[in-house]
């Protein structure tokens, strides 16, 4: 008889042991893992099987924008499950059609038609296919400090170290340098900046052959690679450069979309209309898997008489689409993005104060409720400081976050209150003093 047959609920230790023995966890050496055995969640909090509460200060993987267990989305899932759980993607359904219309309404410009996937990786995979089929060109430009997914094509777009273990991957991906103002790859400062991060892109295009490049894909705001905010003219100039050479501009809004920066999509902050938006994560607030490739009317019309060579068994899955419709409507009905803007302003002010207070903080970057804190051993040399100890301290003290190298990501659910934000910031302040400032000589 198994432990599952002996009782209805497992202990925290049993949950952990079963997960570790029989399932793989992402991006980790499996033997050193100690996953939190999560039992339930509500709002901005979740609880482990021992009853310990955690403030979700990063929306899990920056996707639970509505927080956990929002009743409107849960109800929509339950009602859809009672009607229709799955039907072949060759059929139409009400939630699929309604979602398509909603996506056309909230995306910028003439973006209209969507290919629905089950996540960000396969959204970017299919964006590559669409761009190549539409343009007849092969090469794709992406940035080094980027993450676009873990599947074979998406990880080729990804510029960071996670790409290396998957190589050789798909052909035709060219990486460019980033608009990383704090660590400018061209050696400029904010006072001397010549915007070489922009002219560099056009130079690469010339070397690679403008007529060979199908698309440039950029995260709306670089997420897991350290919350890198581009200069204000960066996105508009990328639009100009793409128009000049007939290259498609793709905005990967998987993490930066759905109110995370205070707008529907990050590119809305610069009034830029890309040719394609890829998205996932908070399109359902993480409640069910869903992604989308949303293309302009011009691209959509191309496939009226050209075969779209793309297909997924779960394209337009009824349950996921119903969850997305409820999520998007809730964003609208409850003024969720307004709260993101108000609380984002408060978070930014608090992060600036932390920077003034703590010598281990080299830089803080934020837009809406999307922020990163970069830790250094020395503000002059900017030598990175490992932030793993701080992350462990925060989680042990009930504040859940994640980090990338020396950068701590803070991105709470968009429903967070000032009191809840203060709760997390207080623990963060204490943790920086104990774990980070103590290492400064």
N, C-alpha and C positions, 0 to 999 in steps of 0.2 A: 504494500500500500504506500502511495506517495504522500508527501506532505500536503499536496494540494487536495488529496482525498480526506485527510485527517481533520482539516479545519477550513473555515471559510476565508480567513485572512492570515497572511504570512507575517512573521516577525520581520523587523528591519534587517536583521542579519540574514535571514532566509532569502529575502528579496535581493539583497546584495550578492549573496553567493550564487543564486540561480542566474542572475544577470551576467555575472562575471564568468561563470563556467560555460554558459551556453550561448552567449551573444557577444559580438564584437562592439567596441566603442570607438568612436571616430578619433582619428589623429592622435593615437596614444599607443604606447607600449602597454599591452594589456595587463601584465603582471603587477604593475605599480599603481593601478587604479584603485580608487576608493569612492565610488559613486554615491551620491546622496539617494537613499531609498525613499523616493517621494510618494506620499500617500494621497494628498489632495491639495487643492489650491483654490483661492478666491481673491478677486480683486488684485492688489499688488503684492499679495503674499502667497507663499506655498509652505506646506508642512511635510516633514519627513515622517516615517512610520513610527518614530519614537515620540512624536508630538512637538518636535522643535519647529519653531516658526522662522521663516526667512523672508526678508524684504527683497523682492525681485527687482534689483537696481539696474538690471540690464535687459529686462523683458525676454528672459531666456536667451535666445539668439537674436535679439533685437527684432522680434516678430510678434510678441504678445502685446500689441499696441493698445488693445482694449482691456488689458489685464486678463485675469483668469476667470473662466466660467461666467462670462457675461450672459445674463438670462435671455436676452433677445437672440443671441447667436445659438445658444444651447437649444432654445425652443425651436428655432428654424431647422436645426439638424434633426431634432426629434420628429417634427412634423414631416420633413422630407423622407425620413426613414420609413414612416408609416405609409407613404404614397409610392415611392420608387427609389430604390437604392442604387441600382445600376441598369443601364441599357447601353447597347453598342454605340460607339461614337458616330456611327453612320445615321443615327436617328437624332431628331431634335427634341429638346425638352424645354419646359417653361423656365426652370432656373438657369439653364445655359443661355437661352435667348435674352432673358432679362439682364443677366450679368453682362453679356456682350454690349447691350445698350448702355448700361451704367458705366462701363469702362470707357466707351466712346464719349460719354458726357463729362467725365472727370479728368480725362487726359487732355493735354494741351493741343491747340491747333486742330489739324485735320486728322489726327490719329483716330482710327475708326474701328478696324476689324482685328479680332484677336484669335490667335491659336492658343488653346488652353492646354496646359501641361500639369504636372504634379509637383513642380518645385522650381527653384531658381536655376539649378544646373541644367535641367532639360529645357527650360525656357531659353537659356543662352545657347544651348546646342542647336535649337531650332532657329534661333535668330541668325546663327552662322549660315545654316542651310538657306534660309530665306534670302539673306543678303547676297549670297553667292549665286543663287538661282535667278534673282532679280537683275543683278548687275552683269552677270557673266564673267565676273572677276573672281580671283581666288584669295588674295591676301587680306588679312585682318590685322589692324593695329590695335594694341592694348597696352596698358601701362604696367611697369614693373611692380609698383606697390599697389597691387590689386588682388581681389579674389572674386572669381566668377563662377566657381563651382568645382566639383570633384570628379565629374564624369569626363570621358576621354577628351572631348573637344573643349569643354568648359575649363578644365584644368590646364589645357594648353593656353587659353586666354589668360588664366591666372598668372600673375608675374612673380608672386612671392615664392618662398622656398618649397611650398607644397607641390609646385609644378615639377620639381626636379625628379622626384621618385617615379613619376609617370612617364618620363621621357624615354625613348622618342614617342612623341604624341602626333597629333595631326599636323600636317604641313601648312605653311603659309601664314603662320602667326608671327608678327614682328612686334617687339616690345619697345616702348618709348619711355623716357624719363618723366618724372612727376612734378607737379606744381607744389612741392613740399617746401613752403617758405621757411619753416624753422630750420630745416637742414637742406638748404638749396643745393641741388646737385651741380649747379653751375657756379657756386661760390659767391652769389650776391647776398646782400642783406636787404631788408625792407626799404632802407634809405637809398640803396644803390641799384635796386632791381631794374633789369632791362627786359623783363618778361621773356627771357630766353627759353623758359619752359613752353612758350607758345611758338616762337620761331623755330625751335628745335623740331617740333612736330612737322612743320612744313619742309624742313630740310630732309627729314627722314622720308617723307613722301616723295621728294624729288629723287632721292637715291634708290628707292624701291620701285619707282615707276608709277606715276599717278593713275595710269590706265590699267594697272594691275591690282589696285586696292579696292576691295568691295566695301569695306566699312571700317570705321573707328569705333571701338566700344570703350566706354568710360563709365565708372560708377558715378552716379549723381554727386554723391560725396563719398570719398573713399572710406570704407567702414572698418573692417577688421584689421586692416594694415595700419591703423593708427589715427583714424578720424582726421583725414587730411582735407582741409578746406581750400579750394582753389581761389586765386585772386578773382575779383568780380568780373574782369574782362575775359577770363579763361573760357568759360562755356560759350559766350557769344562769338569769340574768335574761332573756336572749334567749329561752330556752325558756319562761319564765313569760309573757313578753309575747306570744309567738306563740300560746300556749294561750289567753290571755285574749281574743284577737281572732279565733281560728280561722284563723290564718295558718300555713302550712307553714314549718318551719325546715329549710333545706338547708345541710349542711356540705360545702364543697368541700375534699376531702381529696386532691386530685390530687398536691400536693407534700408536704403534712404527714402523709400516711398511711403505713402499712406500716413502722412502727417508727421513723420519722424522729425522733419526739419521745420515743421509748422505749416507746410504747404502740402498739397496732394502729393507732389513729387518734387524732388530736390531741384530739378531743372527749372521749376516754376519760380524759384527764387531769383533767377536771372532772365526770366521771360524768354527762354529758349524752347523751340519746338524741335525735338529730334525726329528722325525718320522712323525710328523704332524705339519703343520702351519695352524692356523686359522687367518682369516683376514677379513676386511670390510672397513668402513670409506673411506680412501683415495684411495681405489681401483677404485672408480669413482670420486674422489675428492669431494664426498658428493653430486654429482649432481643428482644421482638416487640411491635408496636403493639396496645394493648388499653386500653379504658376501661370503666367500669360506672356505671350509675345504680341504686342499691340502695334500695328503698322499703320502707316499713312494710307489715305484713300488711293493715292497713285500706286503704291505697292500692292494694295489689295486688288485693284482693278487688273493688274498684270496677271494675277492668277485666275481671273475669270476665264481666260482661254489658254492658260499654261498650267500644266499639272503641278500642284504643290506636292513635292516629294517629301512628305513628312507625315508621320502617323504614330499614334499612341493608343493602346487599348483603353486607357482611362482619360483620353482627351474629352474634356467637357463633362467630367463625372458629376452626376446629378447631386450627390450629397455635398461635394466640395463647392459646387456652384451655389447651392442654397446657402451654405455657410458664408460665402463671399457676399452674396446679395444682402444678407442680414448685417454683415460687418460694415459694408459700405453705407448702408442706410443708417446704421447706428452712428457712424462717424458724422453723418450729416445732422441727424435728429438731436444728438446730444452735444453738439458744438465741441467735439473732441479736439479738433485742431486748434481752436481758440485757447483751450486749456494748455495745449502743448506750447503755444507761443508765450502765454503768460508765465507758465512754470519754467519754460526754457530761459526766459529773461532772468528769472530768479536764480536758476541754476548757474547761468553764466556769471552773474554777480558774485555768487558764493564761490565759484571756482577761482575767480580773480582774487578774492580775499585769501583763499587757500594758497594760491601762488605767492602772494605777498608774505604770507606767514611762514611757509615751509621752504627752506633752501634746497630741498631735494626735488622740488618741482621746477622743471625747466620751461615748460610751456603748457598752456591750457587752450583747447580748441572746442568750439561749441556752435551749434546751430539748432534752434529748437531744443528738443530733448535728445540730442545726439551729441555726445561730448567725449573728449579724450583728455587724459592727464599724462603728460610725458615726464618721466622721472630721470634725473641725471645725477651723477656723482659730483659734477662741477658745472656751474652755469656758464663758465667761460669756455671750457673745452667741450661741453655738451656730451661728455662720456656717458653712455647709457647706464642706468642702474636697473638690475633685475627686479621686477615687481612681483614675482611669485610669492614672496613672503608676505607682502601686503595683501594680496588676494586671499591667501590662506587665513590671515588674521580676520579679514572681513567676513569670510564665510563662517568661520568659527564663531564669530560674534553676530551671526544672523543676518548678514547683508550679502546677497549673492551678486557677484560681478564676474566678468572675464577680462583677460588681458592679452595683448600681443607684444611679446618681448618686453620693452620697458614702458609700455603705454597701457594705462588702465582705462577701460571703456565704461562710461556711465550713461545708460540709456533706459531709464525706467519706463513703465507703461504710461501712455499719454493721459491716463485718468488720475495720475498721482496728485495728491494734495500737498499743500505747503508743509503741513505738519509731518506727513509721511516723508517728504523730501528731507526735511530737517532731521528726522530720525536717522536716515541713511548718511547724511553729511556729517553728523556728529560722530558716528562710528568711523567714518572715513578720516576725519580730522585726527581723531585719537590714533588710528592705525598708522597714518603717515608719520606722526610724531614718534611713535614707538618703533616702527619697522623700517622707516626710510631715513628720517632726519638723523637718527643715531648713527648712520653709516657715513655721514658727511664729516670729513676731517676738519 
